[in-house]
Amino acid sequence: MDSPINHKLLYWLASGRIFLMGLGQRLRSDDGFGSIFAEKLAADISDCGRIKPVDCGTAPENFLAPAERFSPDLILIVDTLNNGAKPGEISLLDLDQISLDGFSTHSYSPGLLAKQLQESTGAEIKFLLLTPENTAVGEKLSEITEQALEKLLILFKAAADGSGCSTAR
């Protein structure tokens, strides 16, 4: 896993509150990555008031109010983006690097959602995006996406442990 992402994650966890929104259509193989990641991370992290992972599925607009109530310093949107990179590769992008009307299989554009969240919460917005290998109909993640998911979970759990959060072993 990319070490700059690791350093940024440690910094964010040490310095503020993160509302993590996992997006994805689980019935389209790797497109379910963000949704599955948020669900697994929520199960692994407890007693941590600094990070709130939420499985938003394909309707992230339903989680605007919970994000506002959490009062985050950072909103991290985890999703997939077929950007020509190698499958399984993770990218970390700023809001200004995202098209406000593109890249989504969801009912609401993640770019527009992020802009709305930034205006309503004042939080910094980042996108953690996986390049999918397969988005055909099917409920199973590809092996490369499963490996990326597991590495990312290890990274987040280590960062959470280092910031005083309790994690499942």
C-alpha positions as CSV (number, residue, x, y, z in Angstrom):
1,M,0.0,0.0,0.0
2,D,1.2,3.5,-0.9
3,S,3.1,4.9,2.1
4,P,2.1,8.6,1.4
5,I,-1.5,7.5,2.0
6,N,-0.4,5.8,5.3
7,H,1.3,9.0,6.5
8,K,-1.7,11.2,5.6
9,L,-4.0,8.7,7.3
10,L,-2.0,8.8,10.5
11,Y,-1.9,12.6,10.4
12,W,-5.7,12.8,9.9
13,L,-6.5,10.4,12.7
14,A,-4.1,12.1,15.1
15,S,-5.4,15.6,14.3
16,G,-9.1,15.4,13.8
17,R,-12.4,13.6,13.2
18,I,-13.0,11.5,10.0
19,F,-16.4,10.7,8.5
20,L,-15.7,7.8,6.1
21,M,-18.4,7.2,3.5
22,G,-18.1,3.9,1.7
23,L,-19.9,3.9,-1.7
24,G,-20.6,1.0,-4.0
25,Q,-23.0,-1.3,-5.8
26,R,-22.4,-4.7,-4.2
27,L,-24.2,-6.4,-7.1
28,R,-21.5,-5.3,-9.5
29,S,-18.4,-7.1,-8.2
30,D,-15.6,-4.6,-7.5
31,D,-17.9,-1.6,-7.6
32,G,-19.0,-2.7,-4.1
33,F,-15.5,-2.0,-2.8
34,G,-16.2,1.2,-0.9
35,S,-19.4,-0.2,0.7
36,I,-17.7,-3.4,1.8
37,F,-14.7,-1.6,3.1
38,A,-16.8,0.8,5.3
39,E,-18.8,-2.2,6.7
40,K,-15.7,-4.2,7.6
41,L,-13.9,-1.1,9.0
42,A,-16.9,-0.3,11.2
43,A,-16.9,-3.9,12.5
44,D,-13.1,-3.6,13.3
45,I,-13.0,-0.2,15.0
46,S,-14.7,0.4,18.3
47,D,-14.5,3.1,21.0
48,C,-13.2,5.6,18.5
49,G,-14.8,9.0,18.4
50,R,-12.4,10.2,15.8
51,I,-13.4,8.0,12.9
52,K,-17.0,7.0,11.8
53,P,-17.1,4.5,8.9
54,V,-20.5,4.4,7.2
55,D,-21.7,2.0,4.4
56,C,-23.6,4.4,2.1
57,G,-24.2,1.8,-0.6
58,T,-25.5,3.5,-3.8
59,A,-27.4,6.3,-1.9
60,P,-24.8,8.5,-0.2
61,E,-27.2,11.4,-0.2
62,N,-29.1,9.7,2.6
63,F,-26.0,10.3,4.9
64,L,-25.7,14.1,4.7
65,A,-27.4,14.6,8.1
66,P,-25.3,12.0,9.9
67,A,-22.1,13.5,8.4
68,E,-23.2,17.0,9.6
69,R,-24.0,15.7,13.1
70,F,-20.5,14.0,13.4
71,S,-18.8,17.4,12.8
72,P,-15.9,16.0,10.9
73,D,-12.6,17.7,10.0
74,L,-12.3,15.4,7.1
75,I,-14.8,13.5,5.0
76,L,-13.2,10.6,3.2
77,I,-15.2,9.1,0.3
78,V,-14.2,5.6,-0.6
79,D,-15.3,4.4,-4.0
80,T,-14.1,3.0,-7.3
81,L,-13.0,4.9,-10.3
82,N,-12.0,3.3,-13.7
83,N,-9.3,5.8,-14.5
84,G,-7.0,3.7,-16.6
85,A,-4.7,2.8,-13.7
86,K,-3.8,-0.8,-12.9
87,P,-6.7,-2.7,-11.3
88,G,-6.4,-2.7,-7.5
89,E,-4.5,0.6,-7.5
90,I,-5.6,3.1,-4.8
91,S,-5.6,6.8,-5.5
92,L,-6.1,9.7,-3.1
93,L,-7.7,12.7,-4.7
94,D,-8.9,16.1,-3.6
95,L,-12.3,17.5,-4.4
96,D,-10.9,19.8,-7.1
97,Q,-9.6,16.7,-8.9
98,I,-13.0,15.2,-9.2
99,S,-15.6,15.9,-11.9
100,L,-18.8,17.1,-10.2
101,D,-21.0,15.1,-12.7
102,G,-19.1,12.0,-13.5
103,F,-17.6,8.6,-12.6
104,S,-20.5,7.2,-10.7
105,T,-22.8,4.1,-10.7
106,H,-24.7,5.7,-7.7
107,S,-28.0,7.5,-7.6
108,Y,-26.2,10.8,-6.8
109,S,-22.9,12.1,-8.1
110,P,-20.1,11.7,-5.5
111,G,-18.6,15.0,-6.7
112,L,-21.8,16.9,-6.2
113,L,-22.3,15.1,-2.8
114,A,-18.8,16.1,-1.8
115,K,-19.4,19.8,-2.7
116,Q,-22.6,19.8,-0.8
117,L,-20.9,18.2,2.2
118,Q,-18.1,20.6,2.1
119,E,-20.5,23.6,2.2
120,S,-22.6,22.1,5.0
121,T,-19.8,20.9,7.2
122,G,-16.8,23.0,6.4
123,A,-14.8,19.7,6.4
124,E,-11.9,18.9,4.0
125,I,-13.0,16.4,1.4
126,K,-10.8,13.6,0.0
127,F,-11.6,10.6,-2.3
128,L,-9.9,7.3,-1.7
129,L,-10.5,5.5,-5.0
130,L,-9.8,2.0,-6.2
131,T,-9.3,1.1,-9.8
132,P,-11.7,-1.9,-10.3
133,E,-10.8,-5.0,-12.3
134,N,-14.4,-6.2,-12.8
135,T,-17.7,-4.3,-12.5
136,A,-19.9,-6.9,-14.2
137,V,-22.9,-8.2,-12.4
138,G,-21.8,-10.5,-9.6
139,E,-21.5,-10.3,-5.8
140,K,-17.8,-11.4,-5.4
141,L,-14.9,-9.0,-5.4
142,S,-12.0,-9.9,-7.8
143,E,-8.9,-11.3,-6.1
144,I,-6.9,-8.1,-6.7
145,T,-9.7,-5.9,-5.2
146,E,-10.0,-8.2,-2.2
147,Q,-6.2,-7.9,-1.7
148,A,-6.4,-4.1,-1.9
149,L,-9.3,-4.1,0.6
150,E,-7.4,-6.2,3.1
151,K,-4.3,-4.1,2.8
152,L,-6.4,-0.9,3.3
153,L,-8.1,-2.4,6.4
154,I,-4.7,-3.3,7.9
155,L,-3.5,0.3,7.2
156,F,-6.6,1.9,8.8
157,K,-6.6,-0.4,11.8
158,A,-2.9,0.3,12.4
159,A,-3.6,4.1,12.1
160,A,-6.6,3.7,14.5
161,D,-4.5,1.8,17.0
162,G,-1.8,4.4,16.8
163,S,-4.3,7.1,17.6
164,G,-5.8,5.4,20.7
165,C,-8.8,3.7,19.1
166,S,-9.7,0.1,20.0
167,T,-9.6,-2.4,17.1
168,A,-10.6,-6.0,16.6
169,R,-7.5,-8.2,16.2
